[in-house]
Amino acid sequence: MSSEVAILGAGMHPWGKWGRNFVEYGVHAAREAMKDAGVEWADVQFVAGAETIRNGYPGYVSGASVAQALGWNGAQVTSSYGACASGSQAIATARAQILAGLCDVALVVGADTTPKGFFAPTGGGDRTRDPDWLRFRVLGATNPVYFGLYARRRMELYGATEDDFARVKVKNSRCGADNPYARYKKSFTMEDVLASPMVSDPLRLLQICATSDGGAALVLTSLDYAKKHATDPAKIAGVSTITPQYPNTVIEMPNFSTDSAFGVGVPDTPFRDSIAKPAYEQAGVGPEDMNLAECYDLSSALELDWYENLGLCKPGEAEKLLNDGTTSLGGRVPVNVSGGLGAFGEAIPAQAIAQVCELTWQVRGQAGKRQVEGARAGVTVNQGLFGHGSSVVVKR
Amino acid sequence: MTQKTRTPAVEGWFTLDENDPRLLGTRCTKCENLFFPREETFCRNPACVGTEFEEVKLGRRGRLWSFTNNCYAPPEPYVSPKDPFEPYAIAAVELEEEKMVVLGQVVPGLGTQDLEAGMEMELVLGTLFEDDENEYVVWQWRPTEERSQA
């Protein structure tokens, strides 16, 4: 049985700090995706929403919130949450419905309205059993603190430098400047990046992703249905929503500690190295077959970790890939030609979907100045706190 | 002025013994896996169905796995002990025997420039913040020796 579904349509609302209801961005993105697909709202049989937790009850039932705003059409509905990986949870659910033969046309949608500044725990009161509350209270461990720990570790292990991290930002900002959906359109220089204020040593403001408003949507269909609407559509060939294996020995948000490796042997594959594997395997491809990748650059330093986790190179070789131009537009496997999180800022439930939108446009040859020449296959990777791996392989 | 009550910032996660402060974890009585913060209901080893745990004091020393700092005040529920906020460092320390990395604030007065990966670190007690009646105590990491000048 084929495990592929067609991506008939992709749509986004531009990222920014618009301050409007997240449903507006979701509806806008959904309408764009349906227009792109040539599919009417009445034809959508299943709606998979990615949840947002900072917008009250409508955010928790985001699938229904967007469906209601589009006008109830009697579709089946679900809403998924996996933190930053929420989008791929929604994609995985829609794909499973299609592959099970339960529907032919599914709308996947994620949108968010974010507060200013650092992400903080949601809800009020003292929650002394909630690790996400405790990490702020007891450590002041913001998200950038974890990014800073990973970045420093990379410097210690592989000799990465502040210049390397800055170069990632410069590379991605050049692409972001050409992306109409990106929030930041400025092409930054090394001097700009290295002069920006330190936030969590060794990471500076321009190396840490912002929090943004935005929305992204996909129309996924069965391959049979797609045949009637498109020739040679983009396809989702693999999806991973993998969890870690015990013991997870790398510190993860929002934890205070790693698992102990005292009693049980460490798994052969560390968590982040395991994330893309199921997606590659389902697609019957490997990292060497990828023409491009969209990875979750919460910090510019983290992008380098992802090169290795995705199998684009061996551990310790990411700086070489960056510096010899392999991962730049025009290189062998460009990374984050959308501009990445550095140019977008994080709109949590929309982000994993937005990664797939970019790959869709790329494999169709519709990415304009950002186009990766001859792109036929690409991979996304992302991770949500509390153990959510996320990866999607898109091909044509 | 009356003495403030020394109150642990989190109940049951560490001892208040000034001379030998320790993090308090738990050990599954069935498979002997260790947990910090304490696990007391179900063993998280996927091959074990243990539901009974005994308290264990974790080792006080470890090696610095990585480190960073907060140059800006974190959002609530963090409470700054100083006004205005002063940047502070955060360490990830690998406990040798427990084979586990544990985060903690670094003692006040030391910044990232005073740290290098691999340094030996030890656990001490410090002040998270104070209110009118309480001094909220937290574990902190401190290098056992000064940084070698590279």
HADDOCK unambig.tbl for C-alpha pairs under 7 A between the chains (distance, minus, plus):
assign (segid A and resid 118 and name CA) (segid B and resid 75 and name CA) 6.77 0.50 0.50
assign (segid A and resid 120 and name CA) (segid B and resid 75 and name CA) 6.22 0.50 0.50
assign (segid A and resid 136 and name CA) (segid B and resid 76 and name CA) 6.99 0.50 0.50
assign (segid A and resid 136 and name CA) (segid B and resid 77 and name CA) 5.94 0.50 0.50
assign (segid A and resid 136 and name CA) (segid B and resid 78 and name CA) 5.25 0.50 0.50
assign (segid A and resid 137 and name CA) (segid B and resid 77 and name CA) 4.96 0.50 0.50
assign (segid A and resid 137 and name CA) (segid B and resid 78 and name CA) 4.23 0.50 0.50
assign (segid A and resid 137 and name CA) (segid B and resid 79 and name CA) 6.94 0.50 0.50
assign (segid A and resid 138 and name CA) (segid B and resid 9 and name CA) 6.78 0.50 0.50
assign (segid A and resid 139 and name CA) (segid B and resid 104 and name CA) 6.29 0.50 0.50
assign (segid A and resid 139 and name CA) (segid B and resid 105 and name CA) 6.03 0.50 0.50
assign (segid A and resid 140 and name CA) (segid B and resid 74 and name CA) 5.54 0.50 0.50
assign (segid A and resid 140 and name CA) (segid B and resid 78 and name CA) 5.49 0.50 0.50
assign (segid A and resid 142 and name CA) (segid B and resid 74 and name CA) 6.30 0.50 0.50
assign (segid A and resid 145 and name CA) (segid B and resid 68 and name CA) 6.40 0.50 0.50
assign (segid A and resid 145 and name CA) (segid B and resid 69 and name CA) 6.64 0.50 0.50
assign (segid A and resid 145 and name CA) (segid B and resid 70 and name CA) 6.93 0.50 0.50
assign (segid A and resid 148 and name CA) (segid B and resid 68 and name CA) 5.47 0.50 0.50
assign (segid A and resid 149 and name CA) (segid B and resid 66 and name CA) 5.48 0.50 0.50
assign (segid A and resid 149 and name CA) (segid B and resid 67 and name CA) 5.31 0.50 0.50
assign (segid A and resid 149 and name CA) (segid B and resid 68 and name CA) 5.61 0.50 0.50
assign (segid A and resid 152 and name CA) (segid B and resid 66 and name CA) 6.08 0.50 0.50
assign (segid A and resid 152 and name CA) (segid B and resid 67 and name CA) 6.61 0.50 0.50
assign (segid A and resid 153 and name CA) (segid B and resid 66 and name CA) 5.35 0.50 0.50
assign (segid A and resid 156 and name CA) (segid B and resid 117 and name CA) 6.76 0.50 0.50
assign (segid A and resid 198 and name CA) (segid B and resid 71 and name CA) 6.68 0.50 0.50
assign (segid A and resid 199 and name CA) (segid B and resid 70 and name CA) 6.35 0.50 0.50
assign (segid A and resid 199 and name CA) (segid B and resid 71 and name CA) 5.12 0.50 0.50
assign (segid A and resid 199 and name CA) (segid B and resid 72 and name CA) 6.51 0.50 0.50
assign (segid A and resid 200 and name CA) (segid B and resid 68 and name CA) 5.77 0.50 0.50
assign (segid A and resid 200 and name CA) (segid B and resid 69 and name CA) 4.94 0.50 0.50
assign (segid A and resid 200 and name CA) (segid B and resid 70 and name CA) 5.28 0.50 0.50
assign (segid A and resid 200 and name CA) (segid B and resid 71 and name CA) 6.16 0.50 0.50
assign (segid A and resid 201 and name CA) (segid B and resid 68 and name CA) 5.08 0.50 0.50
assign (segid A and resid 201 and name CA) (segid B and resid 69 and name CA) 5.69 0.50 0.50
assign (segid A and resid 246 and name CA) (segid B and resid 45 and name CA) 6.57 0.50 0.50
assign (segid A and resid 251 and name CA) (segid B and resid 101 and name CA) 6.98 0.50 0.50
assign (segid A and resid 256 and name CA) (segid B and resid 102 and name CA) 5.93 0.50 0.50
assign (segid A and resid 256 and name CA) (segid B and resid 103 and name CA) 5.44 0.50 0.50
assign (segid A and resid 257 and name CA) (segid B and resid 36 and name CA) 6.82 0.50 0.50
assign (segid A and resid 257 and name CA) (segid B and resid 100 and name CA) 6.75 0.50 0.50
assign (segid A and resid 257 and name CA) (segid B and resid 101 and name CA) 5.30 0.50 0.50
assign (segid A and resid 257 and name CA) (segid B and resid 102 and name CA) 4.32 0.50 0.50
assign (segid A and resid 257 and name CA) (segid B and resid 103 and name CA) 6.11 0.50 0.50
assign (segid A and resid 258 and name CA) (segid B and resid 100 and name CA) 5.53 0.50 0.50
assign (segid A and resid 258 and name CA) (segid B and resid 101 and name CA) 5.33 0.50 0.50
assign (segid A and resid 258 and name CA) (segid B and resid 102 and name CA) 6.82 0.50 0.50
assign (segid A and resid 259 and name CA) (segid B and resid 100 and name CA) 6.07 0.50 0.50
assign (segid A and resid 260 and name CA) (segid B and resid 34 and name CA) 6.07 0.50 0.50
assign (segid A and resid 260 and name CA) (segid B and resid 35 and name CA) 6.74 0.50 0.50
assign (segid A and resid 260 and name CA) (segid B and resid 98 and name CA) 6.06 0.50 0.50
assign (segid A and resid 260 and name CA) (segid B and resid 99 and name CA) 5.31 0.50 0.50
assign (segid A and resid 260 and name CA) (segid B and resid 100 and name CA) 4.59 0.50 0.50
assign (segid A and resid 261 and name CA) (segid B and resid 99 and name CA) 5.19 0.50 0.50
assign (segid A and resid 261 and name CA) (segid B and resid 100 and name CA) 6.57 0.50 0.50
assign (segid A and resid 262 and name CA) (segid B and resid 33 and name CA) 6.73 0.50 0.50
assign (segid A and resid 262 and name CA) (segid B and resid 98 and name CA) 5.51 0.50 0.50
assign (segid A and resid 262 and name CA) (segid B and resid 99 and name CA) 5.49 0.50 0.50
assign (segid A and resid 263 and name CA) (segid B and resid 32 and name CA) 6.52 0.50 0.50
assign (segid A and resid 263 and name CA) (segid B and resid 33 and name CA) 4.96 0.50 0.50
